[in-house]
């Protein structure tokens, strides 16, 4: 069973009982979150603001690596939610994260998708080496977590060299999804939660095992201007209402 830090358990209880206690006047926090969290977090934000009278959440969605670069350069952020542990590790190393506030809140799955109009679909990763798949997309491995998860799987399958000339990299997982929805690539690697958004334009052909679990950590920023409200937002993400929203969008509990 997952064990959360004591402060988070206490904050979650407080948040469940009364989110209105913190926001006696209008307050705002900025949350930088991985692009794959866009739809789920937008709904979580609405729920949080409803439960926390006077509070406002401003979201900044993008590739986890790009968000980290922004924070490193001084962007004002109160809470950071990454699509992978590596990016959060780098944020900790850079001393951007408030000590003791990091905790996992969701899991996801890597899948292979093709355009809905495709007449054939790969049944195994090795099929991507065939002539029928000339353009394959994933995120830029250096800055987009989906790209790193993809490259781990491709390397394990012994397909690194065979697929190297075929890659079309996206700046976020949502851009990769759009390539498929518009029929601009023959196949792509995305998260299951993203594939669910474009069910009429893309279809999942297989689930791809990953060496590293696709887990999402969230943490408060050391330089947060509103640490108290940030703490309550993180607690809301972990609370029953927050987890129910995440599950509706295809995420699983950590």
N, C-alpha and C positions, 0 to 999 in steps of 0.2 A: 504494500500500500504506500502511495506517495505521501511523504511527510513534508509539510510546508513550514517555513520559518514561523516562530512563535508570534512575531508581530503581525504576520499575514493572517494567521488563524484568528487572532484577536480582532484585527481590522475587519475580517470577513463577518464575524459575529456582530460587530458594531454596525457594519453596513447593512446587514440583513435586518436588524432591529430598527434602525433609523438613519437613512442617508441624509435626512434633512438637517441633522444636527450641525454639520460642518458649514453649510452654505447659508449663513445668516444674512449675507449680502452677496451681490453678484460676484462670482469668481470664474476664472477661466483657466483651463490647462490646455497645453498643446501635446498631442500624442502622435509620435512618429511610429508608423506601423507598416509591416511588410505588405506589399501590394495584394498578396493572396488573402489578406484579412479585410479588404475593403468593404465588401458587402456585409459581412458579419459585424465588423466594428462600427459601421455606420448605424446599424440597428442597436447595437450595444450602447452607442453614444446617446441615442434617443431615449432608451430605457433609463440610462443613468441620469440624464438631465430631468426626466420626469420624476425619478425617485429622489433627486437632489435639487430641490427648488432653488433657483437663482444661479445654478452652475451652468457653465458652457464648456463643451469639449470641441476643440478645433483639431481636425485630423490632417496629418501629412502622410500620404501613402506613397510608397515607392519601393525599389529594390533595397533590401536590407543593407547592402554595402554602400549604396548611394546615401541612404539615411545616416549611416555611420559617418560618412565623409562630411555631411552637413553639420552634424553635431561636433565633430572634431574641429570644424572651422568656426564654431561658436553659435550655431543656430540655437535659438531659445526653445528648448524642449523639456517637458516635465516627465514624460513616460515614453519608454521605447519598447516596442514589441517586435522581435526579430523572427524570421522564418527558419533560423538555424542557430545552433549553439556557437559555431565558430565566430560569427559576427558579434554575438554578445560577448564572447571571450575577448575579442579585440577591444570592445567598448570598455570592458573591465580593466584590461591592461592599460588602456589610455586614461584610466581613472575618471571616466565619465559617469560611471554608475555609482549610486549611493550604496554603500556597504550594507549587505544583508537584505537587500530588497529584491534580489533576483529569484524568480521561481518559474517553472514550466506551467503552462496553462492549457495547451492543446497539442494534439498530434494530427498528422496528415499522411497522405499516401501518394507516392509517385506513380503516374499512369502514362501510358502511351496513347495518343489520340490521332485520329485522321479526320479530314473533312467529311461531313455527313454525306456528301455527294460521291465520295470515293467508291469505286466499284470493287476494290479489294482492300484487305487490311492485313497487316503483319500479325502472325500468330506467335512469333517468338522474336527476340531481338535480332537474331542472325538474319532474319528476313530483310532487315533494313539495309543490308549490304548489297541487296539485289538492285537491278537496273530500274525497278519500278519506284524506287525511292531516291530521287536525286536531290531533293531539298528537305532537310530535317532540321527542326528548330528546338532550341532550348535557351535558357538564359545565359548570359555571359558568365562563365565560371568564376572569374575574378571578383565579381561584385554581386551576382545574383545567386542565391542559395540553390534554386532549382537547377542551375547549371552544374553546381558541384555535386549535387545528388545524382544528376544524370551521368556525369563523367565517371563517378565511382561505379555505377551500374554497367556502363559501357566497357570500362576497363576490366571489370570482373568477367564480362562476357567475351573478352578477347577481341573486341571490335574497334579499339581506339584508332588504329591505322586505317581500317576500311571505311570508317565514317568521317574521318577528318576532313575530306574535301566537300562534304555534304552539309556542313553545319551552317545554319543561318541563326545568328545569335540575337536575342532580344534584350532590351534594357530592363525588363521586368517580366514576371511570369504572365502578366496580363497582356503584354505586347506579343508574347509567344502565342497565347490563346487567340489573339486577334489574327495572327498570321494564318492560323488554321481556319478560323471562322470565315475569313475572306478567300480561302482556297489558295493562298500564296505559297504554301509548303505542302509536302506530301504526308508528313507526319511530324509529331512534336511531343515533347515530354513536358507535362504540366502536373500540378497537384490535382487530386480527385475533386477537391472543392471548386477549383476553377472550371474543370470540365463540366461540372453540374450546371454552371451558369449558361453555357452555350449548348444545351442539349439538342437544339434544333439545327445547329450548324457544325457540331463536332461530336464524334462518338468515341468512346473508350474501347480500345481493342485488347488491352491487357494491363494488369497491374504489374509494376516493375519492382522487384525486391531491392531494397537499399541496404548498403553496408552500415550506414549511419541512420538511426531512426529520424524521421522527419518530425522534430519536436520544436515547439515554439516557446521561447522564454520571454518574460516581460520583466521590466525593472524600472525604478525611478532614477532620474538623473540627479547627480550630485549637485548640479547647478540649478536645480528646479527653483522657480520663483514661488511655487505654491505646492510645497511638499505634502501638506496635510490633505489637500483635495486630490493630489496625485495618488496618495496612499489609498484613499477611499475608492478611486476609480479602479486601481489594480484589484482591490478587494471585490469590487462589483464584477469584474471579469471572472474572478474565481467563484463567485457566488452562484447559487442555483439558477437565478434568472440569466446571468451571463453565460453559464455553461449550456443552458437550454438553447440559447440563441446560437452558440457555436455549433452545437450538435445539429440544429436544423440546417445549417449551411455545410454539413458534411464533416466537420471536425470531430475528433474523438477526444475523450478525456485523457490527461497525462497519467 
